[in-house]
Amino acid sequence: MEMCLGNDLPLIVKYDVASLGEIRLCLAPLPPS
């Protein structure tokens, strides 16, 4: 599992799954409405 985090960037989580390859999840805050 690899996590990338920056001040103005979304949180990116990368999983390596043997049977599926790679899964990437990106989490970002919603802009104020």
N, CA, C, O and CB atoms as a CASP TS submission, in Angstrom:
PFRMAT TS
TARGET T0000
AUTHOR 0000-0000-0000
METHOD Language model
MODEL 1
PARENT N/A
ATOM      1  N   MET     1       0.849  -1.185   0.000  1.00  0.00           N
ATOM      2  CA  MET     1       0.000   0.000   0.000  1.00  0.00           C
ATOM      3  C   MET     1       0.883   1.233   0.000  1.00  0.00           C
ATOM      4  O   MET     1       1.863   1.316   0.740  1.00  0.00           O
ATOM      5  CB  MET     1      -0.960   0.007   1.220  1.00  0.00           C
ATOM      6  N   GLU     2       0.524   2.174  -0.832  1.00  0.00           N
ATOM      7  CA  GLU     2       1.292   3.416  -0.957  1.00  0.00           C
ATOM      8  C   GLU     2       0.329   4.588  -0.818  1.00  0.00           C
ATOM      9  O   GLU     2      -0.748   4.591  -1.415  1.00  0.00           O
ATOM     10  CB  GLU     2       2.063   3.479  -2.324  1.00  0.00           C
ATOM     11  N   MET     3       0.724   5.587  -0.023  1.00  0.00           N
ATOM     12  CA  MET     3      -0.125   6.768   0.170  1.00  0.00           C
ATOM     13  C   MET     3       0.643   8.010  -0.259  1.00  0.00           C
ATOM     14  O   MET     3       1.809   8.181   0.096  1.00  0.00           O
ATOM     15  CB  MET     3      -0.589   6.894   1.654  1.00  0.00           C
ATOM     16  N   CYS     4      -0.023   8.879  -1.028  1.00  0.00           N
ATOM     17  CA  CYS     4       0.571  10.144  -1.464  1.00  0.00           C
ATOM     18  C   CYS     4      -0.297  11.275  -0.937  1.00  0.00           C
ATOM     19  O   CYS     4      -1.517  11.265  -1.103  1.00  0.00           O
ATOM     20  CB  CYS     4       0.702  10.212  -3.027  1.00  0.00           C
ATOM     21  N   LEU     5       0.338  12.246  -0.306  1.00  0.00           N
ATOM     22  CA  LEU     5      -0.422  13.347   0.288  1.00  0.00           C
ATOM     23  C   LEU     5       0.347  14.648   0.088  1.00  0.00           C
ATOM     24  O   LEU     5       1.543  14.727   0.370  1.00  0.00           O
ATOM     25  CB  LEU     5      -0.692  13.091   1.803  1.00  0.00           C
ATOM     26  N   GLY     6      -0.358  15.665  -0.402  1.00  0.00           N
ATOM     27  CA  GLY     6       0.237  16.982  -0.574  1.00  0.00           C
ATOM     28  C   GLY     6      -0.724  18.045  -0.071  1.00  0.00           C
ATOM     29  O   GLY     6      -1.904  17.767   0.145  1.00  0.00           O
ATOM     30  N   ASN     7      -0.226  19.261   0.116  1.00  0.00           N
ATOM     31  CA  ASN     7      -1.059  20.330   0.669  1.00  0.00           C
ATOM     32  C   ASN     7      -2.269  20.626  -0.210  1.00  0.00           C
ATOM     33  O   ASN     7      -3.391  20.698   0.291  1.00  0.00           O
ATOM     34  CB  ASN     7      -0.235  21.594   0.848  1.00  0.00           C
ATOM     35  N   ASP     8      -2.058  20.798  -1.509  1.00  0.00           N
ATOM     36  CA  ASP     8      -3.147  21.158  -2.419  1.00  0.00           C
ATOM     37  C   ASP     8      -3.564  19.981  -3.296  1.00  0.00           C
ATOM     38  O   ASP     8      -4.230  20.167  -4.315  1.00  0.00           O
ATOM     39  CB  ASP     8      -2.733  22.334  -3.297  1.00  0.00           C
ATOM     40  N   LEU     9      -3.176  18.783  -2.904  1.00  0.00           N
ATOM     41  CA  LEU     9      -3.474  17.593  -3.699  1.00  0.00           C
ATOM     42  C   LEU     9      -4.434  16.697  -2.941  1.00  0.00           C
ATOM     43  O   LEU     9      -4.481  16.742  -1.711  1.00  0.00           O
ATOM     44  CB  LEU     9      -2.182  16.826  -4.050  1.00  0.00           C
ATOM     45  N   PRO    10      -5.206  15.876  -3.660  1.00  0.00           N
ATOM     46  CA  PRO    10      -6.053  14.894  -2.968  1.00  0.00           C
ATOM     47  C   PRO    10      -5.195  13.798  -2.349  1.00  0.00           C
ATOM     48  O   PRO    10      -4.041  13.612  -2.733  1.00  0.00           O
ATOM     49  CB  PRO    10      -7.084  14.277  -3.941  1.00  0.00           C
ATOM     50  N   LEU    11      -5.760  13.081  -1.396  1.00  0.00           N
ATOM     51  CA  LEU    11      -5.096  11.918  -0.813  1.00  0.00           C
ATOM     52  C   LEU    11      -5.231  10.763  -1.795  1.00  0.00           C
ATOM     53  O   LEU    11      -6.341  10.416  -2.199  1.00  0.00           O
ATOM     54  CB  LEU    11      -5.703  11.547   0.587  1.00  0.00           C
ATOM     55  N   ILE    12      -4.110  10.166  -2.181  1.00  0.00           N
ATOM     56  CA  ILE    12      -4.118   9.053  -3.132  1.00  0.00           C
ATOM     57  C   ILE    12      -3.607   7.813  -2.411  1.00  0.00           C
ATOM     58  O   ILE    12      -2.505   7.817  -1.863  1.00  0.00           O
ATOM     59  CB  ILE    12      -3.245   9.370  -4.399  1.00  0.00           C
ATOM     60  N   VAL    13      -4.408   6.757  -2.414  1.00  0.00           N
ATOM     61  CA  VAL    13      -4.023   5.484  -1.807  1.00  0.00           C
ATOM     62  C   VAL    13      -3.942   4.463  -2.927  1.00  0.00           C
ATOM     63  O   VAL    13      -4.898   4.298  -3.685  1.00  0.00           O
ATOM     64  CB  VAL    13      -5.041   5.033  -0.688  1.00  0.00           C
ATOM     65  N   LYS    14      -2.807   3.773  -3.042  1.00  0.00           N
ATOM     66  CA  LYS    14      -2.612   2.790  -4.100  1.00  0.00           C
ATOM     67  C   LYS    14      -2.394   1.418  -3.475  1.00  0.00           C
ATOM     68  O   LYS    14      -1.471   1.232  -2.681  1.00  0.00           O
ATOM     69  CB  LYS    14      -1.415   3.179  -5.007  1.00  0.00           C
ATOM     70  N   TYR    15      -3.245   0.458  -3.833  1.00  0.00           N
ATOM     71  CA  TYR    15      -3.117  -0.917  -3.368  1.00  0.00           C
ATOM     72  C   TYR    15      -2.618  -1.780  -4.512  1.00  0.00           C
ATOM     73  O   TYR    15      -3.046  -1.606  -5.653  1.00  0.00           O
ATOM     74  CB  TYR    15      -4.465  -1.451  -2.821  1.00  0.00           C
ATOM     75  N   ASP    16      -1.718  -2.709  -4.221  1.00  0.00           N
ATOM     76  CA  ASP    16      -1.347  -3.735  -5.184  1.00  0.00           C
ATOM     77  C   ASP    16      -2.073  -5.017  -4.812  1.00  0.00           C
ATOM     78  O   ASP    16      -1.843  -5.584  -3.744  1.00  0.00           O
ATOM     79  CB  ASP    16       0.198  -3.952  -5.222  1.00  0.00           C
ATOM     80  N   VAL    17      -2.959  -5.472  -5.707  1.00  0.00           N
ATOM     81  CA  VAL    17      -3.735  -6.686  -5.478  1.00  0.00           C
ATOM     82  C   VAL    17      -3.252  -7.726  -6.485  1.00  0.00           C
ATOM     83  O   VAL    17      -3.222  -7.467  -7.688  1.00  0.00           O
ATOM     84  CB  VAL    17      -5.287  -6.423  -5.616  1.00  0.00           C
ATOM     85  N   ALA    18      -2.875  -8.904  -5.989  1.00  0.00           N
ATOM     86  CA  ALA    18      -2.244  -9.903  -6.843  1.00  0.00           C
ATOM     87  C   ALA    18      -3.129 -10.295  -8.031  1.00  0.00           C
ATOM     88  O   ALA    18      -2.651 -10.353  -9.164  1.00  0.00           O
ATOM     89  CB  ALA    18      -1.904 -11.136  -6.027  1.00  0.00           C
ATOM     90  N   SER    19      -4.407 -10.562  -7.781  1.00  0.00           N
ATOM     91  CA  SER    19      -5.272 -11.056  -8.855  1.00  0.00           C
ATOM     92  C   SER    19      -5.832  -9.933  -9.725  1.00  0.00           C
ATOM     93  O   SER    19      -6.211 -10.175 -10.871  1.00  0.00           O
ATOM     94  CB  SER    19      -6.414 -11.856  -8.268  1.00  0.00           C
ATOM     95  N   LEU    20      -5.890  -8.706  -9.198  1.00  0.00           N
ATOM     96  CA  LEU    20      -6.533  -7.607  -9.921  1.00  0.00           C
ATOM     97  C   LEU    20      -5.539  -6.610 -10.495  1.00  0.00           C
ATOM     98  O   LEU    20      -5.884  -5.859 -11.407  1.00  0.00           O
ATOM     99  CB  LEU    20      -7.488  -6.888  -9.012  1.00  0.00           C
ATOM    100  N   GLY    21      -4.331  -6.584  -9.990  1.00  0.00           N
ATOM    101  CA  GLY    21      -3.369  -5.579 -10.418  1.00  0.00           C
ATOM    102  C   GLY    21      -3.302  -4.456  -9.400  1.00  0.00           C
ATOM    103  O   GLY    21      -2.923  -4.674  -8.249  1.00  0.00           O
ATOM    104  N   GLU    22      -3.671  -3.251  -9.824  1.00  0.00           N
ATOM    105  CA  GLU    22      -3.544  -2.065  -8.980  1.00  0.00           C
ATOM    106  C   GLU    22      -4.904  -1.428  -8.758  1.00  0.00           C
ATOM    107  O   GLU    22      -5.707  -1.338  -9.687  1.00  0.00           O
ATOM    108  CB  GLU    22      -2.577  -1.051  -9.607  1.00  0.00           C
ATOM    109  N   ILE    23      -5.169  -0.986  -7.538  1.00  0.00           N
ATOM    110  CA  ILE    23      -6.386  -0.231  -7.218  1.00  0.00           C
ATOM    111  C   ILE    23      -5.944   1.112  -6.651  1.00  0.00           C
ATOM    112  O   ILE    23      -5.136   1.170  -5.724  1.00  0.00           O
ATOM    113  CB  ILE    23      -7.316  -1.012  -6.197  1.00  0.00           C
ATOM    114  N   ARG    24      -6.479   2.187  -7.215  1.00  0.00           N
ATOM    115  CA  ARG    24      -6.144   3.528  -6.722  1.00  0.00           C
ATOM    116  C   ARG    24      -7.405   4.212  -6.229  1.00  0.00           C
ATOM    117  O   ARG    24      -8.428   4.233  -6.914  1.00  0.00           O
ATOM    118  CB  ARG    24      -5.461   4.377  -7.827  1.00  0.00           C
ATOM    119  N   LEU    25      -7.317   4.771  -5.031  1.00  0.00           N
ATOM    120  CA  LEU    25      -8.420   5.538  -4.451  1.00  0.00           C
ATOM    121  C   LEU    25      -7.942   6.971  -4.255  1.00  0.00           C
ATOM    122  O   LEU    25      -6.873   7.206  -3.692  1.00  0.00           O
ATOM    123  CB  LEU    25      -8.908   4.912  -3.093  1.00  0.00           C
ATOM    124  N   CYS    26      -8.738   7.924  -4.723  1.00  0.00           N
ATOM    125  CA  CYS    26      -8.405   9.343  -4.560  1.00  0.00           C
ATOM    126  C   CYS    26      -9.490  10.008  -3.726  1.00  0.00           C
ATOM    127  O   CYS    26     -10.673   9.937  -4.061  1.00  0.00           O
ATOM    128  CB  CYS    26      -8.256  10.055  -5.946  1.00  0.00           C
ATOM    129  N   LEU    27      -9.085  10.650  -2.646  1.00  0.00           N
ATOM    130  CA  LEU    27     -10.024  11.345  -1.767  1.00  0.00           C
ATOM    131  C   LEU    27      -9.696  12.833  -1.775  1.00  0.00           C
ATOM    132  O   LEU    27      -8.562  13.234  -1.515  1.00  0.00           O
ATOM    133  CB  LEU    27      -9.970  10.771  -0.315  1.00  0.00           C
ATOM    134  N   ALA    28     -10.710  13.646  -2.078  1.00  0.00           N
ATOM    135  CA  ALA    28     -10.517  15.090  -2.099  1.00  0.00           C
ATOM    136  C   ALA    28     -11.700  15.753  -1.396  1.00  0.00           C
ATOM    137  O   ALA    28     -12.821  15.253  -1.489  1.00  0.00           O
ATOM    138  CB  ALA    28     -10.369  15.616  -3.562  1.00  0.00           C
ATOM    139  N   PRO    29     -11.478  16.858  -0.700  1.00  0.00           N
ATOM    140  CA  PRO    29     -12.594  17.560  -0.050  1.00  0.00           C
ATOM    141  C   PRO    29     -13.499  18.210  -1.092  1.00  0.00           C
ATOM    142  O   PRO    29     -13.043  18.598  -2.167  1.00  0.00           O
ATOM    143  CB  PRO    29     -12.066  18.628   0.934  1.00  0.00           C
ATOM    144  N   LEU    30     -14.779  18.323  -0.766  1.00  0.00           N
ATOM    145  CA  LEU    30     -15.715  19.014  -1.648  1.00  0.00           C
ATOM    146  C   LEU    30     -15.488  20.519  -1.543  1.00  0.00           C
ATOM    147  O   LEU    30     -15.231  21.038  -0.457  1.00  0.00           O
ATOM    148  CB  LEU    30     -17.186  18.654  -1.294  1.00  0.00           C
ATOM    149  N   PRO    31     -15.582  21.217  -2.675  1.00  0.00           N
ATOM    150  CA  PRO    31     -15.440  22.678  -2.603  1.00  0.00           C
ATOM    151  C   PRO    31     -16.619  23.283  -1.848  1.00  0.00           C
ATOM    152  O   PRO    31     -17.721  22.735  -1.889  1.00  0.00           O
ATOM    153  CB  PRO    31     -15.339  23.292  -4.023  1.00  0.00           C
ATOM    154  N   PRO    32     -16.409  24.393  -1.166  1.00  0.00           N
ATOM    155  CA  PRO    32     -17.519  25.022  -0.433  1.00  0.00           C
ATOM    156  C   PRO    32     -18.615  25.458  -1.397  1.00  0.00           C
ATOM    157  O   PRO    32     -18.332  25.958  -2.485  1.00  0.00           O
ATOM    158  CB  PRO    32     -17.017  26.236   0.384  1.00  0.00           C
ATOM    159  N   SER    33     -19.856  25.266  -0.997  1.00  0.00           N
ATOM    160  CA  SER    33     -20.982  25.571  -1.902  1.00  0.00           C
ATOM    161  C   SER    33     -21.411  27.032  -1.799  1.00  0.00           C
ATOM    162  O   SER    33     -22.339  27.453  -2.489  1.00  0.00           O
ATOM    163  CB  SER    33     -22.178  24.661  -1.589  1.00  0.00           C
TER
END
